[in-house]
Amino acid sequence: MIFEVIERSLRQPNRVIPVEALLGNCDGSRMPDVIASQLTPAISQKLVEVCPTAAFRIEECDGWACLKLSYGECIGCGKCFEPGEGAVVAAKSFTLCGNPKDQLVRVWDLERRTEIAPLRPEPGVVREQIHRLLGKALNVRQLDAGSCNGCEAEIAALTNPYYDLERFGIHFVASPKHADMLLVTGPVTRNMAEAVRATYEAVPAPKLVVAVGACGCSGGIFAGSHAVVGAVDAVIPVDGYVPGCPPTPAMLVTGILKVLRRRIAK
Amino acid sequence: MARVSKNQSSEAAIAPPMAKDGAIARLVTLFGSLGRNRDKRVHYVFDAGDPNYKEIILPAEAGIHSIALRVPAAAWYERELHDQYGVEIAGHPDLRPLIFHENWPDGVHPMVDAVESVPWSNREYRFLEVQGIGIAEVAVGPVHAGIIEPGHFRFSVVGDTVLNLELRHFYTHKGAEKLFEGRSCNQGTLIAESISGDNCFAHAVAYSQAVENACRIDIPPRASAIRLIGLELERLVSHISDVGGLCTDVGFSVAASYATRIKESLLQASSRCCNTRYWRGIAVPGGVRVDLDTGKLLELSREVAEAAREFSDLAKLILTTPSIQNRFETAGILRQDVARDLAVVGPVARASGMDLDVRRDHPYAPYDQVQFDVPVTHYGDVMARARIRVEEAAISARIIQEAVNGLPAGSVLASLDTLGELQGSSAVESPRGELYYWLEARDGRLTRCHVKSPSFQNWPAMPFAVAGNIIADFPLINKSFNLSYSGCDR
């Protein structure tokens, strides 16, 4: 009966996960992290060979052989952990969500076993930054450009009592005409390309676009298919990227808030 | 008349096999492949009531004769075959393009020819037009109003009542079956997992079993027990999510939110157990990729027991609420004869009186050693589909407990010899119903992989359940089917 359901709900404890515990959290995503001190050219070669989406590459930078890891292409399959022999582990945290495309890549110098331009630790001013976002509302329209629905499942989870996106003033809307931000999933298929453009056009300026998931960032496992046009940025301009296959709700929160913070700082 | 007989002599045709009850056997799938000399072939797979499926292969170079008028379930498959392989199909009532939209040029068949870049085209597509005084058309999609996948629905309504609903899908068609070609048997798993993300584990297991069937190997008992835990957990999560979704669609948001909370607790438990919320990257051909810690599995099974108890209590309250009963009962009835004609599968079939479940009828390890009931009801409405899911969720939770308590020790990965020419198939009861993989490989590389998804099978039945209802009930009826767009479109 309806009142019993409500009564039961009221007796539930508050499940909401504090924002500090969400930002940078990537549990359950199997995003790889590289331990630079353990890295050798032989291991790097193996990583390049096992990666099914060519997220790992060996390239020459400034005359040195370097290992590049492009997170936009990574589908979190974990196939690199074993041949990584301790040099590749499941990341404990992942702070690149929401970055522009050129900042989704990490590079390690194989000669010196160090990371080139390592990640700057996210300053501990998150709470202050979040406070600056408060008092502003963000309307988000989710757009599936051809996804497998894995990303949809995780985006839908953002409204459950653990993530409760509404607490940040972020609200999912039904029409692109009501939206400030498009959250676009999937590789853009041939059959969806026109609808993706039309949806983008319908969003009032200034519009923010976030590409979600390995497919949205790079085409993922579907890159190169005859039925796929490409990643989201092959069709519309993108402001920030959230890697992962699928990205976890915590990664999505991290990415959305980062794109928003960057916008406000402008 | 003379022309008809000429067609019949040149085009190959099959006689659909009969089941034990004297009716035509249930069509499982129908698909094309290329023979050794790249000659086109058509495969028909039927379920005639035996544990083994019955496969008929027909040469199709000179075209085939449609079986759609006798076996309506074949209609979409034959259209797909026409699109993918360019096989001429005589006597089909509707050969409009299915998977390739207006942007696709005529005469390009990616499963036959190497397609480098497909030119953009703008050909015509006509919807069925219902004519008469006071009839209006309502076009919905491909972009929908919620966090859901894209597809187009064309309603012909008179007032609030839907006279006809025509589906236009395949917006998320990603050419997945073609992408399998050339991949190693191991890498194929990654594509299988991305056919329908919310049922990724069922796809990974069905694909892996097809490779194992092709290599004629059995996987270690511990691996099949872990797979069973994952499959039943996926069903539990999916059914909880569906019942919650039904509440959303009738505005019962407190119950819906409660269901998302229970679902999330299981996803987080999975993440703690195996570092993946949806069991991605666990199943591989030969078993499971890494062993799962027995202690962590025990922890998971405790969470499952708790979630199942809470969900069972919640579902009881939901389904006895009079305003819910008012919305669910008699809404969206799928008649049993329609369900049979369209060879519907899964909870949708069982809610319309079809007693089928791959786990029992075509058992795969270790379901041959598990005792469980298959709930069936004949009402065929939204309430029936909800009740089936509630009962199945409880059964899945019990199967998980038993599997964790009786978990065998030992290795979890058998080695595979994929040299030479291989061919295999496999079926799994996914949360949406029968999922069937058929594949061929040469020296470890896939040459063809066909995916029959329960959503492709069930979508054509949904308009029959919607017709005669008011358009405002469409979201509810659609949710009660819970079909995957990507799984259908592939």
Contacts between the chains, C-beta under 8 A, distances in Angstrom:
chain1	res1	chain2	res2	distance
A	1	B	317	6.0
A	1	B	320	6.3
A	1	B	321	5.4
A	2	B	252	7.4
A	2	B	321	5.1
A	2	B	323	7.0
A	4	B	317	5.1
A	5	B	252	7.7
A	5	B	254	5.6
A	5	B	255	4.9
A	5	B	258	6.7
A	5	B	314	6.9
A	5	B	317	5.0
A	5	B	318	6.9
A	5	B	321	7.5
A	6	B	254	5.2
A	8	B	258	7.1
A	8	B	313	7.8
A	8	B	314	7.5
A	8	B	317	7.6
A	9	B	254	5.2
A	9	B	257	7.2
A	9	B	258	5.7
A	12	B	258	7.8
A	12	B	261	7.3
A	15	B	261	6.4
A	27	B	271	5.5
A	27	B	272	7.9
A	27	B	275	7.3
A	28	B	267	7.7
A	28	B	268	7.7
A	28	B	270	7.5
A	28	B	271	3.3
A	28	B	275	6.0
A	28	B	276	5.9
A	28	B	277	4.5
A	30	B	275	5.7
A	30	B	276	6.3
A	30	B	280	7.8
A	30	B	281	6.7
A	52	B	187	5.4
A	52	B	190	5.6
A	75	B	190	6.7
A	76	B	280	7.3
A	76	B	281	7.3
A	77	B	190	5.9
A	77	B	280	7.5
A	77	B	281	5.0
A	78	B	275	8.0
A	78	B	281	5.1
A	78	B	289	7.6
A	79	B	281	7.8
A	90	B	275	6.0
A	142	B	146	7.9
A	142	B	147	4.7
A	143	B	143	6.5
A	144	B	143	7.9
A	144	B	148	7.2
A	144	B	149	5.0
A	144	B	150	5.3
A	144	B	172	7.1
A	145	B	150	8.0
A	146	B	150	7.8
A	146	B	171	7.1
A	146	B	172	4.6
A	146	B	173	7.9
A	146	B	174	6.0
A	146	B	486	7.8
A	147	B	149	7.1
A	147	B	172	6.9
A	147	B	197	7.3
A	147	B	486	6.6
A	148	B	172	7.9
A	148	B	194	4.4
A	148	B	195	6.5
A	148	B	196	6.2
A	148	B	197	3.9
A	148	B	200	7.7
A	148	B	486	4.7
A	149	B	149	5.5
A	149	B	196	6.2
A	149	B	197	4.6
A	149	B	198	5.4
A	149	B	484	6.0
A	149	B	485	7.1
A	149	B	486	5.1
A	149	B	487	7.9
A	150	B	194	7.2
A	150	B	197	2.5
A	150	B	198	6.8
A	150	B	200	6.6
A	150	B	278	6.7
A	150	B	280	8.0
A	151	B	197	7.1
A	152	B	147	5.6
A	152	B	148	6.6
A	152	B	149	6.4
A	152	B	197	7.6
A	152	B	198	8.0
A	153	B	197	6.4
A	153	B	198	5.0
A	153	B	278	7.3
A	154	B	277	7.7
A	155	B	147	5.3
A	156	B	147	4.7
A	156	B	260	7.9
A	157	B	260	7.2
A	157	B	264	6.1
A	157	B	267	7.3
A	159	B	260	7.4
A	160	B	257	7.1
A	160	B	260	3.9
A	160	B	261	6.0
A	160	B	263	7.6
A	160	B	264	5.0
A	161	B	257	6.2
A	161	B	260	7.2
A	161	B	261	5.0
A	161	B	264	7.7
A	162	B	261	7.4
A	162	B	264	5.3
A	162	B	268	7.8
A	172	B	146	7.8
A	172	B	147	6.4
A	174	B	145	3.7
A	174	B	146	7.0
A	175	B	145	7.2
A	176	B	143	7.6
A	186	B	172	6.9
A	187	B	174	6.5
A	189	B	171	6.7
A	189	B	172	5.9
A	189	B	173	6.0
A	189	B	174	5.8
A	190	B	101	7.5
A	190	B	103	5.6
A	190	B	104	7.2
A	190	B	118	7.3
A	190	B	173	7.8
A	191	B	100	7.9
A	191	B	101	4.6
A	191	B	103	6.9
A	191	B	170	6.1
A	191	B	171	4.7
A	191	B	172	7.5
A	191	B	173	5.7
A	192	B	142	6.8
A	192	B	150	6.1
A	192	B	171	5.1
A	192	B	172	6.9
A	193	B	103	7.6
A	194	B	103	7.4
A	195	B	142	5.1
A	195	B	143	5.6
A	195	B	150	6.8
A	195	B	171	7.2
A	199	B	143	5.6
A	215	B	194	7.9
A	220	B	194	7.4
A	221	B	179	7.7
A	221	B	190	5.4
A	221	B	191	5.9
A	221	B	194	5.3
A	222	B	174	4.8
A	222	B	175	7.7
A	222	B	176	7.5
A	222	B	179	6.8
A	222	B	194	7.2
A	225	B	174	5.6
A	225	B	175	4.2
A	225	B	176	7.7
A	225	B	178	7.0
A	225	B	179	5.5
A	226	B	110	5.2
A	226	B	115	4.4
A	226	B	117	7.9
A	226	B	118	5.8
A	226	B	175	5.2
A	226	B	178	6.6
A	227	B	110	7.5
A	227	B	173	5.3
A	227	B	174	5.5
A	227	B	175	3.4
A	227	B	178	7.8
A	228	B	174	5.6
A	228	B	175	6.8
A	245	B	194	7.7
A	245	B	280	7.2
A	246	B	197	6.5
A	246	B	278	7.6
A	248	B	271	7.7
A	248	B	277	6.5
